Amino acid sequence: MEKIRPEIYYMTSMVFFLTKHWNKTNEEFIELERKYDILSYITAGYESFHLTGDLGVADEIEQYIKEQGGSI
């Protein structure tokens, strides 16, 4: 059996956390993901993010989205 890569597990847990933290439905989160490629951003930042804590990562992603001209 192949092990799940840690960044995939982390990405999954962050999606769950962000959906709840931002009070979004799954569909609303998917729309944000499509617009801003949040999952790629999480994957790219995995090395520092997994040590930061969920709220800190949420802040980083919110800042990233604002820099793209968007909002949560």
Biopython code that builds the backbone (N, CA, C, O; Angstrom):
import numpy as np
from Bio.PDB.StructureBuilder import StructureBuilder

atoms = [
    (1, "MET", "N", (0.838, -1.171, 0.000)),
    (1, "MET", "CA", (0.000, 0.000, 0.000)),
    (1, "MET", "C", (0.890, 1.243, 0.000)),
    (1, "MET", "O", (1.849, 1.333, 0.766)),
    (2, "GLU", "N", (0.566, 2.172, -0.845)),
    (2, "GLU", "CA", (1.334, 3.406, -0.944)),
    (2, "GLU", "C", (0.913, 4.378, 0.151)),
    (2, "GLU", "O", (-0.272, 4.527, 0.446)),
    (3, "LYS", "N", (1.907, 5.036, 0.748)),
    (3, "LYS", "CA", (1.616, 6.019, 1.777)),
    (3, "LYS", "C", (1.152, 7.321, 1.137)),
    (3, "LYS", "O", (1.556, 7.666, 0.027)),
    (4, "ILE", "N", (0.293, 8.035, 1.862)),
    (4, "ILE", "CA", (-0.154, 9.352, 1.410)),
    (4, "ILE", "C", (0.975, 10.338, 1.686)),
    (4, "ILE", "O", (1.511, 10.388, 2.794)),
    (5, "ARG", "N", (1.327, 11.111, 0.680)),
    (5, "ARG", "CA", (2.370, 12.115, 0.868)),
    (5, "ARG", "C", (1.906, 13.120, 1.917)),
    (5, "ARG", "O", (0.732, 13.492, 1.930)),
    (6, "PRO", "N", (2.790, 13.559, 2.785)),
    (6, "PRO", "CA", (2.397, 14.467, 3.868)),
    (6, "PRO", "C", (1.752, 15.753, 3.371)),
    (6, "PRO", "O", (0.825, 16.263, 4.001)),
    (7, "GLU", "N", (2.229, 16.280, 2.254)),
    (7, "GLU", "CA", (1.645, 17.530, 1.756)),
    (7, "GLU", "C", (0.208, 17.335, 1.272)),
    (7, "GLU", "O", (-0.595, 18.265, 1.348)),
    (8, "ILE", "N", (-0.123, 16.156, 0.781)),
    (8, "ILE", "CA", (-1.506, 15.871, 0.367)),
    (8, "ILE", "C", (-2.407, 15.799, 1.599)),
    (8, "ILE", "O", (-3.502, 16.362, 1.611)),
    (9, "TYR", "N", (-1.942, 15.109, 2.623)),
    (9, "TYR", "CA", (-2.705, 15.037, 3.869)),
    (9, "TYR", "C", (-2.899, 16.444, 4.444)),
    (9, "TYR", "O", (-3.997, 16.795, 4.875)),
    (10, "TYR", "N", (-1.840, 17.239, 4.449)),
    (10, "TYR", "CA", (-1.909, 18.598, 4.980)),
    (10, "TYR", "C", (-2.882, 19.449, 4.169)),
    (10, "TYR", "O", (-3.690, 20.185, 4.737)),
    (11, "MET", "N", (-2.807, 19.349, 2.851)),
    (11, "MET", "CA", (-3.695, 20.115, 1.979)),
    (11, "MET", "C", (-5.154, 19.766, 2.289)),
    (11, "MET", "O", (-6.002, 20.655, 2.368)),
    (12, "THR", "N", (-5.438, 18.503, 2.461)),
    (12, "THR", "CA", (-6.798, 18.059, 2.758)),
    (12, "THR", "C", (-7.286, 18.633, 4.088)),
    (12, "THR", "O", (-8.416, 19.112, 4.186)),
    (13, "SER", "N", (-6.437, 18.583, 5.102)),
    (13, "SER", "CA", (-6.851, 19.117, 6.400)),
    (13, "SER", "C", (-7.032, 20.629, 6.339)),
    (13, "SER", "O", (-7.914, 21.168, 7.007)),
    (14, "MET", "N", (-6.209, 21.324, 5.548)),
    (14, "MET", "CA", (-6.361, 22.769, 5.416)),
    (14, "MET", "C", (-7.645, 23.138, 4.673)),
    (14, "MET", "O", (-8.291, 24.128, 5.017)),
    (15, "VAL", "N", (-8.016, 22.372, 3.678)),
    (15, "VAL", "CA", (-9.277, 22.638, 2.977)),
    (15, "VAL", "C", (-10.438, 22.553, 3.957)),
    (15, "VAL", "O", (-11.319, 23.413, 3.959)),
    (16, "PHE", "N", (-10.439, 21.528, 4.780)),
    (16, "PHE", "CA", (-11.494, 21.379, 5.786)),
    (16, "PHE", "C", (-11.481, 22.575, 6.741)),
    (16, "PHE", "O", (-12.526, 23.164, 7.017)),
    (17, "PHE", "N", (-10.298, 22.930, 7.240)),
    (17, "PHE", "CA", (-10.179, 24.054, 8.170)),
    (17, "PHE", "C", (-10.625, 25.364, 7.524)),
    (17, "PHE", "O", (-11.408, 26.106, 8.118)),
    (18, "LEU", "N", (-10.141, 25.660, 6.317)),
    (18, "LEU", "CA", (-10.465, 26.927, 5.663)),
    (18, "LEU", "C", (-11.954, 27.053, 5.361)),
    (18, "LEU", "O", (-12.535, 28.129, 5.507)),
    (19, "THR", "N", (-12.558, 25.965, 4.945)),
    (19, "THR", "CA", (-13.993, 25.982, 4.661)),
    (19, "THR", "C", (-14.763, 26.385, 5.910)),
    (19, "THR", "O", (-15.678, 27.206, 5.840)),
    (20, "LYS", "N", (-14.400, 25.817, 7.043)),
    (20, "LYS", "CA", (-15.067, 26.155, 8.311)),
    (20, "LYS", "C", (-14.683, 27.563, 8.777)),
    (20, "LYS", "O", (-15.548, 28.341, 9.180)),
    (21, "HIS", "N", (-13.402, 27.888, 8.723)),
    (21, "HIS", "CA", (-12.901, 29.180, 9.199)),
    (21, "HIS", "C", (-13.528, 30.341, 8.426)),
    (21, "HIS", "O", (-13.881, 31.365, 9.010)),
    (22, "TRP", "N", (-13.661, 30.177, 7.130)),
    (22, "TRP", "CA", (-14.236, 31.221, 6.280)),
    (22, "TRP", "C", (-15.751, 31.120, 6.179)),
    (22, "TRP", "O", (-16.383, 31.931, 5.503)),
    (23, "ASN", "N", (-16.336, 30.131, 6.845)),
    (23, "ASN", "CA", (-17.780, 29.921, 6.818)),
    (23, "ASN", "C", (-18.296, 29.803, 5.380)),
    (23, "ASN", "O", (-19.258, 30.464, 4.989)),
    (24, "LYS", "N", (-17.632, 28.947, 4.613)),
    (24, "LYS", "CA", (-17.976, 28.726, 3.203)),
    (24, "LYS", "C", (-18.559, 27.335, 3.031)),
    (24, "LYS", "O", (-18.214, 26.407, 3.763)),
    (25, "THR", "N", (-19.437, 27.204, 2.065)),
    (25, "THR", "CA", (-19.888, 25.873, 1.675)),
    (25, "THR", "C", (-18.772, 25.232, 0.850)),
    (25, "THR", "O", (-17.841, 25.913, 0.421)),
    (26, "ASN", "N", (-18.869, 23.932, 0.633)),
    (26, "ASN", "CA", (-17.886, 23.269, -0.218)),
    (26, "ASN", "C", (-17.854, 23.890, -1.604)),
    (26, "ASN", "O", (-16.784, 24.077, -2.183)),
    (27, "GLU", "N", (-19.015, 24.204, -2.128)),
    (27, "GLU", "CA", (-19.097, 24.793, -3.464)),
    (27, "GLU", "C", (-18.428, 26.172, -3.503)),
    (27, "GLU", "O", (-17.730, 26.499, -4.463)),
    (28, "GLU", "N", (-18.642, 26.971, -2.462)),
    (28, "GLU", "CA", (-18.017, 28.294, -2.402)),
    (28, "GLU", "C", (-16.492, 28.172, -2.303)),
    (28, "GLU", "O", (-15.759, 28.947, -2.917)),
    (29, "PHE", "N", (-16.026, 27.194, -1.526)),
    (29, "PHE", "CA", (-14.580, 26.991, -1.442)),
    (29, "PHE", "C", (-14.018, 26.553, -2.786)),
    (29, "PHE", "O", (-12.958, 27.026, -3.198)),
    (30, "ILE", "N", (-14.706, 25.668, -3.462)),
    (30, "ILE", "CA", (-14.245, 25.204, -4.774)),
    (30, "ILE", "C", (-14.145, 26.370, -5.744)),
    (30, "ILE", "O", (-13.210, 26.430, -6.542)),
    (31, "GLU", "N", (-15.086, 27.287, -5.686)),
    (31, "GLU", "CA", (-15.034, 28.475, -6.550)),
    (31, "GLU", "C", (-13.798, 29.321, -6.231)),
    (31, "GLU", "O", (-13.114, 29.790, -7.142)),
    (32, "LEU", "N", (-13.512, 29.516, -4.942)),
    (32, "LEU", "CA", (-12.292, 30.242, -4.557)),
    (32, "LEU", "C", (-11.055, 29.494, -5.055)),
    (32, "LEU", "O", (-10.115, 30.111, -5.558)),
    (33, "GLU", "N", (-11.055, 28.181, -4.918)),
    (33, "GLU", "CA", (-9.930, 27.368, -5.391)),
    (33, "GLU", "C", (-9.720, 27.550, -6.895)),
    (33, "GLU", "O", (-8.592, 27.721, -7.356)),
    (34, "ARG", "N", (-10.778, 27.513, -7.628)),
    (34, "ARG", "CA", (-10.669, 27.674, -9.088)),
    (34, "ARG", "C", (-10.146, 29.055, -9.474)),
    (34, "ARG", "O", (-9.373, 29.192, -10.422)),
    (35, "LYS", "N", (-10.567, 30.064, -8.740)),
    (35, "LYS", "CA", (-10.148, 31.438, -9.039)),
    (35, "LYS", "C", (-8.698, 31.704, -8.663)),
    (35, "LYS", "O", (-7.968, 32.365, -9.402)),
    (36, "TYR", "N", (-8.282, 31.185, -7.503)),
    (36, "TYR", "CA", (-6.996, 31.575, -6.934)),
    (36, "TYR", "C", (-5.995, 30.426, -6.780)),
    (36, "TYR", "O", (-4.891, 30.641, -6.281)),
    (37, "ASP", "N", (-6.354, 29.234, -7.192)),
    (37, "ASP", "CA", (-5.458, 28.077, -7.149)),
    (37, "ASP", "C", (-4.866, 27.891, -5.753)),
    (37, "ASP", "O", (-3.654, 27.756, -5.585)),
    (38, "ILE", "N", (-5.746, 27.889, -4.764)),
    (38, "ILE", "CA", (-5.351, 27.805, -3.363)),
    (38, "ILE", "C", (-4.559, 26.530, -3.065)),
    (38, "ILE", "O", (-3.591, 26.564, -2.305)),
    (39, "LEU", "N", (-4.965, 25.419, -3.656)),
    (39, "LEU", "CA", (-4.286, 24.160, -3.368)),
    (39, "LEU", "C", (-2.837, 24.175, -3.833)),
    (39, "LEU", "O", (-1.966, 23.636, -3.151)),
    (40, "SER", "N", (-2.572, 24.771, -4.958)),
    (40, "SER", "CA", (-1.183, 24.892, -5.426)),
    (40, "SER", "C", (-0.389, 25.798, -4.495)),
    (40, "SER", "O", (0.783, 25.545, -4.217)),
    (41, "TYR", "N", (-1.030, 26.842, -4.021)),
    (41, "TYR", "CA", (-0.375, 27.757, -3.079)),
    (41, "TYR", "C", (-0.030, 27.026, -1.790)),
    (41, "TYR", "O", (1.064, 27.199, -1.253)),
    (42, "ILE", "N", (-0.946, 26.217, -1.291)),
    (42, "ILE", "CA", (-0.696, 25.438, -0.075)),
    (42, "ILE", "C", (0.438, 24.444, -0.319)),
    (42, "ILE", "O", (1.326, 24.305, 0.522)),
    (43, "THR", "N", (0.419, 23.763, -1.444)),
    (43, "THR", "CA", (1.463, 22.789, -1.767)),
    (43, "THR", "C", (2.828, 23.465, -1.877)),
    (43, "THR", "O", (3.823, 22.956, -1.362)),
    (44, "ALA", "N", (2.869, 24.603, -2.545)),
    (44, "ALA", "CA", (4.137, 25.325, -2.711)),
    (44, "ALA", "C", (4.693, 25.802, -1.374)),
    (44, "ALA", "O", (5.910, 25.845, -1.191)),
    (45, "GLY", "N", (3.823, 26.158, -0.446)),
    (45, "GLY", "CA", (4.261, 26.660, 0.850)),
    (45, "GLY", "C", (4.313, 25.624, 1.950)),
    (45, "GLY", "O", (4.518, 25.963, 3.116)),
    (46, "TYR", "N", (4.129, 24.354, 1.590)),
    (46, "TYR", "CA", (4.017, 23.289, 2.589)),
    (46, "TYR", "C", (5.153, 23.304, 3.609)),
    (46, "TYR", "O", (4.902, 23.189, 4.808)),
    (47, "GLU", "N", (6.378, 23.442, 3.160)),
    (47, "GLU", "CA", (7.528, 23.349, 4.074)),
    (47, "GLU", "C", (7.432, 24.348, 5.224)),
    (47, "GLU", "O", (7.756, 24.009, 6.362)),
    (48, "SER", "N", (6.995, 25.563, 4.945)),
    (48, "SER", "CA", (6.856, 26.533, 6.033)),
    (48, "SER", "C", (5.461, 26.499, 6.654)),
    (48, "SER", "O", (5.315, 26.728, 7.855)),
    (49, "PHE", "N", (4.443, 26.218, 5.859)),
    (49, "PHE", "CA", (3.073, 26.239, 6.360)),
    (49, "PHE", "C", (2.821, 25.196, 7.443)),
    (49, "PHE", "O", (2.160, 25.491, 8.439)),
    (50, "HIS", "N", (3.334, 23.988, 7.265)),
    (50, "HIS", "CA", (2.978, 22.940, 8.225)),
    (50, "HIS", "C", (3.562, 23.210, 9.611)),
    (50, "HIS", "O", (3.221, 22.518, 10.570)),
    (51, "LEU", "N", (4.424, 24.194, 9.722)),
    (51, "LEU", "CA", (4.969, 24.590, 11.020)),
    (51, "LEU", "C", (4.322, 25.856, 11.571)),
    (51, "LEU", "O", (4.594, 26.248, 12.705)),
    (52, "THR", "N", (3.469, 26.494, 10.777)),
    (52, "THR", "CA", (2.924, 27.806, 11.100)),
    (52, "THR", "C", (1.676, 27.752, 11.967)),
    (52, "THR", "O", (1.486, 28.623, 12.817)),
    (53, "GLY", "N", (0.844, 26.782, 11.781)),
    (53, "GLY", "CA", (-0.445, 26.720, 12.463)),
    (53, "GLY", "C", (-1.553, 27.144, 11.518)),
    (53, "GLY", "O", (-1.345, 27.978, 10.636)),
    (54, "ASP", "N", (-2.718, 26.573, 11.702)),
    (54, "ASP", "CA", (-3.829, 26.773, 10.771)),
    (54, "ASP", "C", (-4.234, 28.234, 10.611)),
    (54, "ASP", "O", (-4.460, 28.693, 9.491)),
    (55, "LEU", "N", (-4.329, 28.969, 11.717)),
    (55, "LEU", "CA", (-4.740, 30.379, 11.620)),
    (55, "LEU", "C", (-3.698, 31.213, 10.878)),
    (55, "LEU", "O", (-4.051, 32.097, 10.098)),
    (56, "GLY", "N", (-2.436, 30.938, 11.116)),
    (56, "GLY", "CA", (-1.376, 31.648, 10.408)),
    (56, "GLY", "C", (-1.414, 31.370, 8.917)),
    (56, "GLY", "O", (-1.217, 32.273, 8.105)),
    (57, "VAL", "N", (-1.667, 30.121, 8.559)),
    (57, "VAL", "CA", (-1.765, 29.759, 7.140)),
    (57, "VAL", "C", (-2.986, 30.424, 6.521)),
    (57, "VAL", "O", (-2.918, 30.923, 5.398)),
    (58, "ALA", "N", (-4.100, 30.435, 7.243)),
    (58, "ALA", "CA", (-5.311, 31.099, 6.737)),
    (58, "ALA", "C", (-5.016, 32.569, 6.452)),
    (58, "ALA", "O", (-5.435, 33.101, 5.424)),
    (59, "ASP", "N", (-4.292, 33.229, 7.365)),
    (59, "ASP", "CA", (-3.911, 34.624, 7.144)),
    (59, "ASP", "C", (-3.053, 34.779, 5.899)),
    (59, "ASP", "O", (-3.254, 35.704, 5.112)),
    (60, "GLU", "N", (-2.098, 33.876, 5.721)),
    (60, "GLU", "CA", (-1.224, 33.920, 4.533)),
    (60, "GLU", "C", (-2.037, 33.760, 3.244)),
    (60, "GLU", "O", (-1.807, 34.473, 2.267)),
    (61, "ILE", "N", (-2.970, 32.837, 3.250)),
    (61, "ILE", "CA", (-3.782, 32.590, 2.052)),
    (61, "ILE", "C", (-4.706, 33.773, 1.791)),
    (61, "ILE", "O", (-4.897, 34.168, 0.640)),
    (62, "GLU", "N", (-5.276, 34.335, 2.838)),
    (62, "GLU", "CA", (-6.126, 35.514, 2.668)),
    (62, "GLU", "C", (-5.325, 36.663, 2.065)),
    (62, "GLU", "O", (-5.822, 37.372, 1.190)),
    (63, "GLN", "N", (-4.089, 36.854, 2.525)),
    (63, "GLN", "CA", (-3.224, 37.901, 1.971)),
    (63, "GLN", "C", (-2.918, 37.619, 0.498)),
    (63, "GLN", "O", (-2.943, 38.527, -0.332)),
    (64, "TYR", "N", (-2.634, 36.370, 0.187)),
    (64, "TYR", "CA", (-2.378, 35.953, -1.197)),
    (64, "TYR", "C", (-3.575, 36.286, -2.087)),
    (64, "TYR", "O", (-3.406, 36.815, -3.186)),
    (65, "ILE", "N", (-4.774, 35.980, -1.617)),
    (65, "ILE", "CA", (-5.983, 36.251, -2.398)),
    (65, "ILE", "C", (-6.178, 37.759, -2.579)),
    (65, "ILE", "O", (-6.547, 38.209, -3.664)),
    (66, "LYS", "N", (-5.933, 38.537, -1.525)),
    (66, "LYS", "CA", (-6.034, 39.998, -1.628)),
    (66, "LYS", "C", (-5.048, 40.545, -2.645)),
    (66, "LYS", "O", (-5.378, 41.453, -3.409)),
    (67, "GLU", "N", (-3.829, 39.993, -2.659)),
    (67, "GLU", "CA", (-2.814, 40.423, -3.631)),
    (67, "GLU", "C", (-3.237, 40.110, -5.069)),
    (67, "GLU", "O", (-2.775, 40.754, -6.012)),
    (68, "GLN", "N", (-4.111, 39.125, -5.229)),
    (68, "GLN", "CA", (-4.625, 38.761, -6.550)),
    (68, "GLN", "C", (-5.853, 39.616, -6.915)),
    (68, "GLN", "O", (-6.442, 39.449, -7.983)),
    (69, "GLY", "N", (-6.224, 40.526, -6.015)),
    (69, "GLY", "CA", (-7.378, 41.382, -6.268)),
    (69, "GLY", "C", (-8.694, 40.803, -5.803)),
    (69, "GLY", "O", (-9.756, 41.314, -6.159)),
    (70, "GLY", "N", (-8.642, 39.748, -5.017)),
    (70, "GLY", "CA", (-9.867, 39.095, -4.575)),
    (70, "GLY", "C", (-10.146, 39.304, -3.101)),
    (70, "GLY", "O", (-9.446, 40.043, -2.408)),
    (71, "SER", "N", (-11.179, 38.640, -2.648)),
    (71, "SER", "CA", (-11.532, 38.671, -1.236)),
    (71, "SER", "C", (-12.193, 37.349, -0.870)),
    (71, "SER", "O", (-12.639, 36.594, -1.734)),
    (72, "ILE", "N", (-12.240, 37.095, 0.406)),
    (72, "ILE", "CA", (-12.828, 35.853, 0.909)),
    (72, "ILE", "C", (-14.322, 36.012, 0.996)),
    (72, "ILE", "O", (-15.019, 35.080, 1.398)),
]
sb = StructureBuilder()
sb.init_structure("model")
sb.init_model(0)
sb.init_chain("A")
sb.init_seg("    ")
for serial, (resi, resn, name, xyz) in enumerate(atoms, 1):
    if name == "N":
        sb.init_residue(resn, " ", resi, " ")
    sb.init_atom(name, np.array(xyz, "f"), 0.0, 1.0, " ", f" {name:<3s}", serial, name[0])
structure = sb.get_structure()
